[in-house]
Amino acid sequence: MPGQISFLDKIFDYIQGFEQQLPELSNGISPLLPYHQQKVMQLAKLFYTKFYSTNHSRSLILGINPGRLGAGSTGIPFTDAKRLQDQCGIPNQLTSYEPSSVFIYKVIESYGGPELFYSDYFISSISPIGFIKNGKNYNYYDDKKLEDQLEPYIIFQLERLMKLDIQKVKVICLGEGKNFQFLSKLNKTGQWFEEIVPLPHPRFIVQYKSKEMYKYIDQYIQALK
C-alpha cells in the first residue's frame, strides 16, 4: 500500500528511540547504550534487514533487559558476537560471549533455524535498555527503587513496541519470577496481550540446569510452536 511503513522501518524507529523517556539514574547504576557506537548500529541494521524485510506480523518474546555481553555488545537481543557471525551469517570483529545466547540459538536451531524463527518471532525486553553497576549486569528489578523509577519508562517503551506489527494473542516472557510478575502487573492496565506465557530464563538454565538443557529446549519449542 502506498505510504505504508514497513516492518523494518518500524524496527529501526523503535531501536533508535530506546533513550526516550529514560530517567536519570543514580546509586552507581548506568545504562547500556550500545547504539551510541556506529559499528553496533551498523550490525543491528544488517541483522534486522536480513531477517525482517518481509512485512508480516510476528509474535513477541520479552526478556528482562539486555546484558553487556549480548545485546549490550551486538545491539541484538540474546545474540553475542559468535552467534551473530556463525548462526546469523553476519561477520563482525566483536569478541563477546554470552551463555544465554548459546541456549537461545540452540532453541532457534531446533525451531528450524534463524530464517524461520525470525520470520515468526521478534525478541525484545521489558526494559529495552540494560544496566550496569560495579561493572556487572544489573536487572531493572534488582532494586525496588530502580524498578519504580523505570516503570513509566518501561510502559512508554512497551507502547512503542506495540506499534510494530506484533501479534497480541500471547507473549513469551523469559523469566518465571519477577519478570513475569512485573509484566503481568503492567498488562492488567496496558492490556497488550491476551496471554503471557512464562518460561525459565536462559541464564537460569545455563547456570543451574545445564545438564537438563535439552529438556528446556523442548519446553521452549512446545511454547513457541
PLY file of the C-alpha trace (Angstrom):
ply
format ascii 1.0
element vertex 225
property float x
property float y
property float z
element edge 224
property int vertex1
property int vertex2
end_header
0.00 0.00 0.00
1.28 3.49 -0.81
2.57 5.24 2.29
2.63 2.06 4.38
5.58 1.94 6.78
7.46 -1.34 6.52
8.08 -3.66 9.46
11.80 -2.99 9.01
11.40 0.79 9.18
9.30 0.41 12.32
12.09 -1.65 13.91
14.71 0.98 13.09
12.48 3.67 14.58
11.92 1.51 17.67
15.58 0.67 18.39
16.72 4.24 17.84
14.25 5.50 20.42
15.34 3.50 23.46
16.56 6.59 25.31
13.24 8.40 25.02
11.77 8.99 28.50
14.74 7.28 30.18
15.11 8.81 33.67
18.43 9.92 35.08
19.83 7.01 37.10
21.64 7.19 40.44
23.18 4.85 43.04
26.05 3.89 40.74
23.75 2.44 38.07
24.45 3.35 34.47
22.56 2.44 31.28
23.92 0.25 28.50
23.79 2.30 25.30
25.35 0.14 22.57
23.76 2.05 19.69
25.98 5.02 20.52
28.69 3.01 18.75
28.41 3.29 14.98
29.70 -0.27 14.42
26.98 -1.69 16.68
24.21 0.23 14.91
25.64 -1.00 11.61
25.49 -4.63 12.78
21.93 -4.18 14.05
20.87 -2.75 10.70
22.47 -5.67 8.86
20.74 -8.16 11.16
17.28 -6.61 11.00
17.50 -6.02 7.25
18.41 -9.69 6.73
15.64 -11.15 8.88
12.84 -8.56 8.94
12.47 -7.28 5.39
9.15 -9.11 4.94
6.01 -7.28 6.05
4.03 -9.62 8.24
3.27 -9.72 11.94
5.49 -11.53 14.42
4.87 -12.99 17.86
6.83 -11.40 20.68
9.41 -12.70 23.14
10.34 -10.44 26.04
13.47 -10.83 28.15
14.35 -8.84 31.27
16.80 -6.25 29.96
19.89 -6.52 27.73
23.14 -7.81 29.21
26.52 -6.29 28.43
27.77 -9.39 26.52
24.63 -9.99 24.46
22.57 -7.08 23.13
24.78 -4.73 25.14
27.62 -5.72 22.81
25.99 -6.52 19.45
22.78 -4.49 19.73
20.73 -7.64 19.06
18.80 -9.37 21.88
20.28 -12.67 23.13
22.87 -12.60 20.34
26.58 -12.49 21.11
29.37 -11.95 18.57
29.88 -15.66 17.80
26.17 -16.41 17.27
25.85 -13.27 15.13
28.62 -14.50 12.85
28.17 -18.27 12.85
24.40 -18.66 13.09
23.17 -15.40 11.59
25.86 -15.08 8.91
26.84 -11.52 9.83
30.65 -11.11 10.11
31.88 -8.88 12.91
35.04 -8.03 14.83
33.45 -8.26 18.28
34.52 -10.84 20.87
31.54 -11.07 23.21
30.40 -14.45 24.56
27.05 -14.77 26.30
25.90 -18.14 27.76
22.23 -17.16 27.35
22.89 -16.63 23.64
24.23 -20.17 23.36
20.97 -21.56 24.74
18.70 -19.30 22.67
20.45 -20.29 19.45
20.14 -23.98 20.32
16.40 -23.29 20.59
16.47 -21.39 17.28
18.22 -24.30 15.55
15.66 -26.75 16.97
12.89 -24.44 15.75
14.20 -24.61 12.20
16.99 -22.03 12.02
17.25 -18.24 12.19
15.34 -17.52 8.95
12.25 -19.43 10.07
12.49 -18.34 13.69
12.85 -14.62 12.96
10.08 -14.78 10.37
7.78 -15.83 13.24
9.25 -14.02 16.26
10.61 -10.67 17.36
12.71 -10.51 20.54
12.97 -7.51 22.83
12.98 -6.98 26.61
10.66 -5.46 29.18
13.31 -2.77 29.56
14.94 -2.38 26.13
17.96 -0.79 27.80
20.20 -2.78 30.13
22.04 -1.59 33.21
25.47 -1.88 34.77
26.53 -1.50 38.40
30.10 -2.08 39.59
30.95 -3.41 36.12
28.30 -6.16 36.25
24.86 -6.65 34.72
22.04 -5.20 36.80
18.36 -6.00 36.26
15.62 -3.40 36.43
14.02 -5.32 39.34
17.23 -5.79 41.39
16.42 -2.58 43.23
12.79 -1.70 44.07
13.61 1.99 43.84
15.03 1.49 40.34
12.02 -0.59 39.31
9.62 2.12 40.46
11.72 4.81 38.79
11.77 2.90 35.50
8.10 1.87 35.43
6.85 4.91 33.42
9.78 4.48 31.00
9.06 0.76 30.57
5.36 1.41 29.92
6.27 4.09 27.37
8.68 1.73 25.58
6.19 -1.16 25.59
3.63 1.15 23.98
6.24 2.00 21.31
6.98 -1.69 20.82
3.32 -2.49 20.25
3.31 -0.11 17.26
5.28 -2.76 15.42
3.21 -5.49 13.77
3.06 -7.62 16.91
0.56 -10.43 17.45
-1.28 -9.85 20.70
-2.77 -13.29 21.37
0.20 -14.27 23.53
3.67 -13.10 24.52
6.53 -15.31 25.67
8.08 -13.95 28.87
11.63 -15.10 29.68
11.73 -15.37 33.44
9.07 -17.08 35.55
9.58 -14.96 38.68
9.94 -11.19 39.00
9.95 -10.51 35.25
6.69 -12.41 34.75
5.10 -10.79 37.81
6.06 -7.28 36.68
4.83 -7.78 33.11
1.58 -9.30 34.39
1.02 -6.26 36.59
1.62 -3.83 33.73
-0.51 -5.85 31.32
-3.55 -5.54 33.59
-3.57 -1.84 32.77
-1.98 -1.85 29.32
-3.94 -4.90 28.08
-1.39 -5.51 25.33
-1.57 -9.31 25.46
-4.35 -11.84 25.93
-1.95 -14.38 27.46
1.54 -14.20 28.98
3.47 -17.48 28.77
6.41 -17.59 31.22
9.49 -19.70 30.51
12.62 -20.26 32.63
15.19 -17.60 31.79
18.11 -18.83 29.62
20.60 -17.56 32.19
18.97 -19.68 34.90
19.05 -22.74 32.63
22.72 -22.49 31.63
23.83 -21.59 35.16
21.82 -24.08 37.21
20.25 -26.65 34.85
22.86 -27.18 32.14
22.68 -30.99 32.46
18.97 -30.77 31.59
19.41 -28.26 28.77
17.67 -30.36 26.12
14.64 -30.79 28.34
14.37 -26.99 28.50
14.91 -26.67 24.75
11.90 -28.98 24.29
9.90 -26.85 26.72
10.73 -23.73 24.70
9.85 -25.39 21.38
6.47 -26.53 22.73
5.69 -22.97 23.87
6.89 -21.41 20.62
5.05 -23.78 18.28
0 1
1 2
2 3
3 4
4 5
5 6
6 7
7 8
8 9
9 10
10 11
11 12
12 13
13 14
14 15
15 16
16 17
17 18
18 19
19 20
20 21
21 22
22 23
23 24
24 25
25 26
26 27
27 28
28 29
29 30
30 31
31 32
32 33
33 34
34 35
35 36
36 37
37 38
38 39
39 40
40 41
41 42
42 43
43 44
44 45
45 46
46 47
47 48
48 49
49 50
50 51
51 52
52 53
53 54
54 55
55 56
56 57
57 58
58 59
59 60
60 61
61 62
62 63
63 64
64 65
65 66
66 67
67 68
68 69
69 70
70 71
71 72
72 73
73 74
74 75
75 76
76 77
77 78
78 79
79 80
80 81
81 82
82 83
83 84
84 85
85 86
86 87
87 88
88 89
89 90
90 91
91 92
92 93
93 94
94 95
95 96
96 97
97 98
98 99
99 100
100 101
101 102
102 103
103 104
104 105
105 106
106 107
107 108
108 109
109 110
110 111
111 112
112 113
113 114
114 115
115 116
116 117
117 118
118 119
119 120
120 121
121 122
122 123
123 124
124 125
125 126
126 127
127 128
128 129
129 130
130 131
131 132
132 133
133 134
134 135
135 136
136 137
137 138
138 139
139 140
140 141
141 142
142 143
143 144
144 145
145 146
146 147
147 148
148 149
149 150
150 151
151 152
152 153
153 154
154 155
155 156
156 157
157 158
158 159
159 160
160 161
161 162
162 163
163 164
164 165
165 166
166 167
167 168
168 169
169 170
170 171
171 172
172 173
173 174
174 175
175 176
176 177
177 178
178 179
179 180
180 181
181 182
182 183
183 184
184 185
185 186
186 187
187 188
188 189
189 190
190 191
191 192
192 193
193 194
194 195
195 196
196 197
197 198
198 199
199 200
200 201
201 202
202 203
203 204
204 205
205 206
206 207
207 208
208 209
209 210
210 211
211 212
212 213
213 214
214 215
215 216
216 217
217 218
218 219
219 220
220 221
221 222
222 223
223 224
